[in-house]
Amino acid sequence: MADYYPLLARALDALPDRTPALRKAVYDRARSALIGQLRTLEPPLPDEAIEVERKALDAAIARLESDYGEAPPPTSDAAPPAPPEPPPPEAAVAPPPAEAGPAAAPVSVATPPAPESLPKPAPFMPVAVQPAAELEAPAEEPLPEPGPPPAFTPFVPPPRRPKPEEEEAAATEPAQDTTAAPTPVQDLAPPDGGNGRQRPRLDVKTPRAGRSRQLRNLVVGGVLAVVIGLIAVAAIMLADKRSDLPRGAGDSEAVAPVQSDAKLSDRVGGEKPDGEAQSAPAESGPRSDVSVAQRAVLYEENASDPKAAPAATQGRVLWRLEAVNGEQGQPLQSAVRANVEYPEAGLTLAMTIRRNLDATLPASHTIELAFTNYGPGERRAVQEIGLLQLKDEEGGRGSPVSGLPVRVRDNLFLIGLSNLPQDVERNTEMLTRRNWIDLAVKYKDGPRAILSFEKGSAGARVLQDAFNQWR
């Protein structure tokens, strides 16, 4: 199950005043979003799994309440002055010595000095509040930022391959490198072609033991993304004391990965109603490029010898712009679809890029990645992906988009592109101007691979037309 404590803690930190009423509002939004999204998943989750996630969220809420429950008492600074007044009552409480006669002697020695020592501990009451505030800070450190790619360093292109003499020196102690914990696996780079161009290198690192345990805890990664977005929006709404922020914030268009998963049957491989083609005549132009197939190459790691050159399998990609179903009650919207096929490997990828229209979640566009295995590709079930990387040439080094990849299940992933103005401009420029796309993946059985495919004239036109319509 997922750990919701850091997400809720971050949302509470964004509140201007963490009163019980505001905290309860954040909890209610998180609970309703989590349960609602879990019930919309396809295939449906059993009630037992939903109940487990709900209990995990309630446990995180209880933990937060125990942390924040200690803060209110120190705010009553008037409590310390009160102790000087109780001494007279203590003198009046002289009857209690009847319960313990021997104690009467100490009482008669000097009761007045005792109350004077009480005001001294009083200054320490405010000091106790500071550790409580400090305890909240560590909760923010493990939180991943939704936009920056550094959080996904396992898929960032590594430094260039060491020199031959360095490889020979490293080959003398391979056992130490593989058994010692979190060192990355040697980068894979396809051999240079006759034209002198370098092929992309694999940049997925060997998963750490702790990380694999965290992956197992993610029942549905898309649900986490939605919860993050809803909690963040709730915090902002409460901070600004406005109830209509989603309508007023034009730049808060955001990612709804899990909501889009509810419509995956329509987006990936689903039959489209006849009425859709009639409702979107604007897409008839870009569809003329569907028959123009562009190049695609699959680079796979040699499992028996990670240092060996990766195997390359040729494929093709078809680009098209078409209309897809929007949110409930909304008209059809344009979406970019790229079907990448590697027949010899028995692997296909259906990639769908669409603009996010849900103003309550923080992302500009969503990218769905649905893999299919058949024949020889049964062993190529994808368990993990990185961010899309855009580059100008096939042998160049790519730059990742700004966003967050989310695993829904094996062979099904979502990427939410950051909606920060500078990130939107950068992502748009890379998607429309650069000609090649790399996607690093890790198979369920362990080996890694890179899917590299070309936009070409067809893909460039489709993406340009799509972004023109989305503006």
N, C-alpha and C positions, 0 to 999 in steps of 0.2 A: 504494500500500500504506500501511498505517497506521504511525504512529510509536509503538512500544511503550515506548520508553526512559523517558518521563516517568511512565508508569503503573508500571513495574517499580521505578523509583527511589523513587517515593512509598511503595510497599509495603515496600521495604527500609528506608526511614527509620523506619517504624513498628516495626521489630524492636528488641527490647531489646539484642540482641547480634548484630551482623552477621557472624557466623562463616560460613565456607564451607558448613557443613552446613545452616544456616538459609537462607542465600541459595539453595542448591541446591533446597531444599524449595519456595521461592517460585517458582523457575524451572520446576520440574516441574509445579506446579499450573497455572501460566499456560500452559505448552505443551499440557498435556492438555486444558485448557478450550478453548483456541483451536481445536485440531484437531478436537475433538469437536463443537463448535458449527458449524464450517464444514461438516462432513460431514452435518449435519442440516438444512441450509438447503433450501428449496424455491423455485425449481428448483435441483437440485444444482449445486454449483460444480465445474468441471473440476479434475482433479488438479494441473494446472499452476498454477492460481490458488491452490490450497491450499498448494502447495510454495513459491510466492512469499511468502505470508504467514508460513509457517514459517521461511523464511530471514530475513525481516525481524525476526521475534521472536528468532532466534538471534543476529542481528547486534546487536540491542539488549542481549541478555544478555552478549555478548562485550565490548561497550562498557562495560557496568556492571562487569564483572569487571576490566577494565583500570583503571577508576577505583578500585574497592575493593581491587584487588590492591596498590596503593601504600601502603595504610594499615597492614597488618600489620608491615612492616619497622620503622617508627618505634617500635612498642610495645616492642621489645627495647632498653630504655634501658640495659641492662648493656653494650651494645656500646661506648659512648664510653669507659668506664674501661679497656677492653681495650687501646687504643692505647698507654698508658704502658708496658705490659709488652713489646709488640713491640720497643721499641728495643734491649734486649739481644740478641734474635735478629738484629737488623739488624747489630749489631757482629759477631755470630758469622757473619753472611753475608758477611764480608769477602772470601771467595773470589770473589764476582761481579766485583770489580774486575778480575779476570783477563780478563774479557770486554772491558773498556774500560780499558786501563792509564792513560790520562790522567786518568780520573775518580778515581784513587786519591788524588791530592793533595787535592781537596776533602774527601774522607772523613776524612783525617787532620787537617784544620783544626779541626773541632769537631763531632763527631757527637752528643755528649750534648745540646746545645741544641736540635737538630732535633726530638727526641721531645717536648720541652716545648711546642713550638708546636702539637702535635697535639691536646692536650686543649682548646684554644681553639675549634676548629670544633665540638667535641662539643655545646656548648649549642645550636647551631643545628639539630641533628637533630630535637628536639621541635618547634621552631618550624615545621619543614617540614610537620608533621602538620596544622597549622591551615589552611593553604591547601586541603589535601585535603578537610577538613570543609566549608570554605566553598564548594568547588566543588559540593557536593551540594545546597546551598541553592537555587541558581538553578533546579535541576531541578524544584523544587516550585512555582515561581511560575507557569509556564504551565499547571499542571494545573487543569482546571475542577472546581469543587466540584459534586458530583452533585445537591445539593439546591437551592441558591439560584438563583432566576430571573435575577439580574443578568447571568449568563453569556449570557443570550439577549436582551440589550437590543434587537437588531433588531426584536423583536416586541413590546416594551413600548410602550404607547400614548404617542405624542409629545406635546409641549406644544401648546396650542390654536393654531389657525390665526392668522397675523398679520393685522393690520388691513389694509384695502384699500390705504391709502397705502404700507404697507410692501411689499405684494405688487407694486405698480406699480414701486417702486424696485428690487425684486429682479428684476422681469421685464426690466429694461434690460440685464442682463448674464447671460442664461441660459447662454450658451456657457461662461462661466467656471465656473459651478456644476457643469455636467455633465462638463467635462473635468478639472477639478481633482479630485483623487482622492477620498478616502473620505467625501464629504459625503452625507448622506442625501437621498433623493428627497423632494420636497415631499409633505407628508401629504395623504392623500385623505380627504375628509369628504363624505358624501352631503348634498345640500341639505336644509335644515330643512323638515320637513313642516308642514302647516297647523296641526298641534297644538302646534308650538313645540318638539317634541322633536328632539334632535340624533342623527343616526345615527353609528355607530362610525366611527373613522378608521383608515385603513391605517397600520400602523406598521412595515412591513418596510423595512429600509434596503437601498440598492443594495449588492450584495456587492462586497467589495474583491477586487483581483486576487489577493492572497495567500490570501484566504479561499477563493476559487474553486479555487485550487490544492490547498488542504487538503481541500476536499470531494471532489475527484477522487481524493485519496489514500485515502479511506474506501471500502474494498471492501464491507464490511458493517458499518454502524454498530452494529448490535445485538451483533455479536461483541465490539466494544470494551466495551460496557456489561457484558457477562458477564465479560470478562477483568478489568475494574475490580473488580467485585464479588468474584470469586474471589480475586484478589490481596489485596484488603483483608481478606477473611475469613482467608486464610492468615496474613497478618501478625498479626492479632489472636490467632489460635490459637497461633502460635509465641510471641507476647509473653506470653500467659497460661499457656503450657506446658500447655495442655489439648488433648486430641484430640477432645473431644465437645462443643465449643462450640455447633455449630448446634442441638443438641437442648436445651441449657441456656439459650440466649439467646432468650427469648420475644419480645423487641422487635427482633430482627434479621431479621424477615421482610423480604424484599427483592425487587428487581426481576429478572425473568428475561426480558428482552425477546426475546432471540434464541431461547430455548427455546420461547417461545410462538409464534414465527414458524414453528416446525416443525409447529404444529398449525393454521396459518392456514386450511388447506383445510377444517377442521372449523368454525372460528369464522366465517369470512366466506363467506357464500353456500353453505356445504356443507349437504347433506341430513343430517338427524339420524335416528339409529335410532329405531325405534318404542319400544324399551325405555326410552329416556331420558324420554319423556313420562310413563311409568308410574312411573319412579323418583323423580320430583320433583313430587309433587302440591302441594307448598307454593307452586310458582310459578303455579298455575292462577288464583289471585286476581289478581295483577298483570297477567296476560295479557288480562284483560277490557278493559284500556284500549288495546289495540293499535289498535282501529278509530278512536280519537280522534286525529286528526292535528293537530299544533301548527304554528305559523307558523315559516317560515324565510326568510331573505333573503340573497342573494349580492350583495355589493358588489365591483365590479371596476374596476380602474384604467383610465383612458383612455390607451392606449399612445401615441397621437399627441400628446396634451396632458396631461402628468401633473398640471397644475394645475387641469384641468377637474374638474367634479363626477363622481364615479364612477357607473357604470351599476348600477342595482339590478334584480335578477331575483328574482321571488317563487318560493318553494318550500314544502315541508312536511317535517315530521319525525314519525316514528312511534317511540314508546318501548315497550319490553317487557322483562320479566324472565323469563329462561328458564334451563334447566339445560344446561351444556356439559360436555364431557369434561375431567376433571382430569388430573393427572400420572399416569404409569403406576402402576397398582396402587392408585390413589385413587378414591373415589367421585365421582359427578357433583357439580359445584358451581354455584352461582348466578352469573349474569353479566347485566349491563345492556347492552342493545343499542339503539342509536339509528340508524335509517336516515333519512338526510337526502337529499332528492331535489330537484333543480332541473331539471325536464323541459325548459324552454326553453333552458337552457344545456348540456344533455347531460352533466350532472355529478351524481354521487351519492357519498355518504360513508357507509360502514358503520363505526360507532364501537362498540367493545366494551370495557366496563370490568369487570374481574374482580379479585378479591383474589389476591395472590401467596402461594402456599403453599410456595415453595422457601425454606427458612430459611437457606440459604447465601448468599443475595444480598440486598443492602440496598435494599428498597423495599416499601411497604405494598400498593400496587395497580399494575396495568398497564393501559394504555389503548392499544388497537390502532386505527389509523386507516387504512382501506383505501378509496382513491378509485377510481371507475370512470368512464371517458369513453365516450361514444357519440354518434353523429350530429354535431351542431354542437360537441360538447365535446371533439373529438379534439385540439384545440389547447390544451386546458386540463389537460394532464398536470402533476401537482404535483411539484415538485422539492424544495421546502423548506417546513417548517412552524414555527410557534412553539408556545408552551405554550397550553393552554386558558385562557381568561380568563372569569371569572364576574362577572355584574353583575345588579343588581336590575331595571333597566328597559332597554328596547330602545335608548334613546338615551343611556344612561349610559356611564361609563367603567369598564371591567372591571379586575379584579385577577387576575394570573396565579397558577396553582397552583404549589406547590413541587415541582419535579421536573426531569426531564431528557428532552428529545425526541431521538429517534434515527432516522436515516434508514436504512431497510433497502434500499430501491430506490425508483425513481420510483413515486409513487402508493401507497406502503406505508411506514408510519411507526409507531413505538412511543413511548409516553411512560411512564417509570417514576416513580411518585410517591414522594417522600422518605418514609423510615420513621422519621425523627426524631419523637419524641413530639409536640413542638409543631407540626411540619409536618403530621403525621397529623390532629391536632385541627383545624387551620386548613383543610386540604383537605376534610375531611369536612363542616365547617360550610358552606363555600362550595358544595360540590356538592349538598348537601341543602337549603340555604336560599335560594340565589339562583336567579332565574328564567330568566336568559338566558345563553347561552354563545357566545363569539366565538372563532374560530380563524383566525389570519392565515396565509396561504399565499403562496407564490411559484411561478408557473407556470414550466415548463421553457423556454418561449419568452421569458420576461422579465417580463411584467406581474404585478402583485400583486393579491390579492383577500382578502376577509374573508367567511368563512362564519358567519353569525349565525343561531342557531336557539333556539327557546323550549322550556322544559321543560313549562310549563303544568301542569294538574292531573295528567295522565297521567305525565309525566316525573317530577314531584315525588313521586308515589306509588311509582313504580318504584324510584327511587333510595333513598327512605326505607326501603322494604321490603328492598332489597338490603343496605344498611348494617346494618339490624337483624339480618339473617341472618349477615352477616360478623362480627359482634361475638362 
